[in-house]
Amino acid sequence: MTDRLSKVTCQRSVLVNNILEAQLVAEIAKSDISTKNELEVRYEDAVTNFQTFRELDNQIIGLTSSLGDKEFKTQDEIRSKTA
């Protein structure tokens, strides 16, 4: 089970980074119109990434439910970064 948890957690971490990058581009685009095209290109990927993040996150919740509160709290902190 820990191998599966490690794999899914790694996949989710990659998505968290992608989501945070898209968020940064969106923040920059508010004041720099030249980045608007990049934001438009990233939008669909961001939506897909967030949907996949939620699916992986649900798997992690299931895998960590038997590991105790400490592990769940750790995963909840990661989850809160993308909320």
Secondary structure, 3 states (H helix, E strand, C coil): CHHHHHHHHHHHHHHHHHHHHHHHHHHHHHHCHHHHHHHHHHHHHHHHHHHHHHHHHHHHHHHHCCCCHHHHHHHHHHHHHCC
